[in-house]
Amino acid sequence: MYSSSTEANSSPPDAGKYIRLGIIAIIGIIILVIVGNQGVILSMNMTEFGYQFTKPLYYSIVSALVLSAIALVNVDIKNRSSIVWYSIHVMITFLNRTTHDPVSKNVTSFRDYRLSVPQFVIWQITKIFLFGAFFVNVMFGLAVIDMVDNNELGIDNLSKLFSLPFVTPQSSDAAQTVISLIPALTILVPSLLGVIGIRLALYVGLHSIVKVITSYMYDSAQGKPKFLNYVSTIEAVIGIGIIWAGINMFFTEQIDYNTRYVIGGTLVAGFILIGFSIFDKIRSKVLTHPIKRDIYIRVLVLIAIAIIVGSVMAVNNSIADTRKIEYLGPYTQQQIAVNRYLGELDKVKVNVNDVKLESVSPNNIKSYIEQNQDILSSIRIWDWEAAFAKLKPEIGQRQYVEFDDNDILRFNNTMYWAASMKPVLPSTVSLENRWYNEHLVYTHIPNGFLTLDATTGQSIDSDELFAQRSIYYGEGGLFSQTWSAYPTNRQTSAELDGALYSGNGGIDVSPPLSWIFEPNFLLSYPTDSIHVMRYKDVNDRMQTLYPYFLYNMFGQNVDFYPVTDGNKTYWLIPLIIGFDTNSVPWSMGNPYLRLVGFALVDTYDGDITLLKYGNDYFAKMIQRQYSDKFVEIPSWLSEQVRYPQELFTWKTEMYNIYHVTNTEEFIQANQFFKIPDRLEAYYIEAKPPGFDQTKFLGLLSLELRVSQGRNLSGYMIVENDLPTLGNMQFYQVPTNSTTKLIGPTAVREALEKDTDFSQLKTLLRNPRIGDNILYRVGDHDVYFIPVYTAGSGEGVVAQLGTIAAVGAAFDGEYYVGLGNTQEEAFEAYLHELSGAVPTSTSKDVISHDKNARIQQIKSLIEEKNLQIVTPTSIQIPLSFKEGEISYYTQSDLDATSELTSKFVDDFVIPRSKRILMWQDGDALNIGTIITVDNVTELHYISIGVGK
């Protein structure tokens, strides 16, 4: 008969079967959606880019297979456990249980749960497909393939690393060992340590914890909990975790005299816990509960290890406080060696810059300027902001473009600012017309570059530099937001200005693939093929095809700029590789950065050409894998290429610290440099000491980090011309130099304090002071500073108010010259320097007194037995100046004597025994009166004697 009891005892429906089918269906749907969503994009990428796309995909798959297999694949075929399927089994059991059954009765212990062999094998393979994407590391895959091709990465020497913490280095051999291991420590080891850690967490940690919990529930249901057995398992898990932490300590960025004790104490604690675990496991066969005394022993042993290690470290630190060189010195020497390798600092040439402040005779200033006309004519007068303000009005009424970037370029030994633009959708486009305009109209920029002469400030017809100015592949704006397209059989064009694209960029997509790519094409062009252009942002394009390189450094996109071979225009993108060095001993976390080469990206077609440059281990690796893509840098690029500013600045930052190779000085840390605040690298045409002609250089000034003064310790340059691209030189000012080299802050103050500039500043009405760039002109270190009447933020085209030449050499007084051109400013500076009170560095000074120089001139005349007459005024109808000269220094005396003697012999002695002498400002005039055809004439010479 039917009753409530029979209802309670009836078998529940088989929910497990449906749950299994549901799980399989869900997994199938997820895979189908992922494949369906990405299938079209994948097919288009493979068709358009070929192996440029499939190669990094191949490396990604290799890395996913290898790393996910290490992390996730369970090789314990005997136990065949799986937390995922065990959780599903528990859920199914819970759903099938009757309402009166306790949970513990229906939950099988995880220790007793087994998958069938086929199910276990299939699940291991399925895990790789499901979770492999989370382990993608294209660099790791690239390295694995390169190793398969029998190319070593130093991994065979990895065992040498484990002895470094336990041996005090006596030379740089330890650093050389680390350097030889950098390929493995930067590419392979971090990924392997990560996946092994995941594997231990899953199959040692999580599995053991689940076993303990389920065993406790199962044993408790039977009234026989085995607490000692659970404790032994937990001890083993903690011990293995501690040992793994100790192993990771070998791969650390710093090793010192205490590292051995930290590692040793950690490993000892881990092995002791495992020993306790084995001991407790054996005893658990007899005992069920741990003894309190045993727990105390274990805790006290671990505390004792920590106290011993801590005490040893404290004693070492105390001793090292007074014997720092002996204790820390050997490790500091390794740190210096490793970081000098990371920054390639051994390649930096150091020159002594003996700063002097020597005047030029006023008589020689004109010729001095002519001798240095090559550098004066190359001075960069217009800075980024002023050039931007001057070029901006040239956009005119084109509302569909905005400025994207402004780059300094060099063509034919002339510096230019080249402003590139990006397409934007005009704000007047209505919402219903947005899709049409984005994809079919605003597809490019017809004239994408504007140029300005960086010296004269004159706008240049960009067609003279760039024969191809249309940009279909660029940066920012619609390039980064969307794709463009057009029907392949079009007769008329919807593109801007009616342009008909005829390049190789993009791909033809036929129905029904075009419908899947964009459903709008199903109704608008149901039977037509569509030419689709994607990845139009150059950064996106490069990251998709060549994901190995850095396109963003220190929070900013890596700067790239336009170049041309005379016909086509390209973006020149530096290919910089970067690796973390957290696993490299003594690296202090400083990254490994190298310039591998450059990429030329056609602005019209989007074609990519890779150019060789670097020769480090990664450069060789990538060049081997892309041997048919890398070519030599073409000759036409030799004067347009420049060393990446980001890399130049980073290397200089490394040099700021690791130029100090003396261990004691490094520990004292009082000789470190820094880049002045708000100063970026300048790219200029310059001629530093040692160069016989102007060169295209990058320049960074450096000052002492701990100094309260604002004087420069020197300046760093990097060469841009091939074949010396990347060569760096540091011009260091000796610390004991009596003449200092003032820095950017001090030079601004010097200009502000100048009387003439203060008056001019009032007239200019709130001018903007531009870049202050240090140049070497002849033997003079001079800052050239443009002053503009309007800035870019004022809505007015910037105008040049004046140019200041401020002497960088300083011995107590500033020298400033102003002019409308750089030549005039430099001339004014030289006059200021020569007419001022002579400095202690001048060896040819006659006297500090103007009257002494006048008396010397009188002596020259008196030697001719002439009478000097000093009139109160001279009123002669005709006056003739027969010569002019300046007399400030001993070197001027001979020329002054020669001019005076010639004048006396030609105009005075034949006619008179008297000679006239009078002063006019800073000049002393010497003359005589002659009557010619009954007309009185005054003939005289003028000698500048200063103040």
Beta strands, then each sheet from edge to edge (+ up, - down):
strand 1: 349-352
strand 2: 401-411
strand 3: 414-423
strand 4: 449-453
strand 5: 459-460
strand 6: 484-487
strand 7: 507-509
strand 8: 530-533
strand 9: 552-553
strand 10: 556-557
strand 11: 561-564
strand 12: 569-579
strand 13: 592-602
strand 14: 608-612
strand 15: 630-631
strand 16: 673-674
strand 17: 682-686
strand 18: 695-704
strand 19: 712-719
strand 20: 728-732
strand 21: 740-741
strand 22: 768-769
strand 23: 773-777
strand 24: 780-788
strand 25: 800-807
strand 26: 809-810
strand 27: 816-819
strand 28: 867-869
strand 29: 878-886
strand 30: 914-920
strand 31: 923-932
strand 32: 935-944
sheet 1: 1+ 20+ 19- 18+ 16-
sheet 2: 1+ 20+ 19- 18+ 17-
sheet 3: 2+ 3- 4+ 5-
sheet 4: 6+ 8- 7+
sheet 5: 9+ 10-
sheet 6: 11+ 12- 13+ 14- 15-
sheet 7: 21+ 26-
sheet 8: 22+ 24- 23+
sheet 9: 22+ 24- 25+ 27-
sheet 10: 28+ 30+ 31- 32+ 29+
end
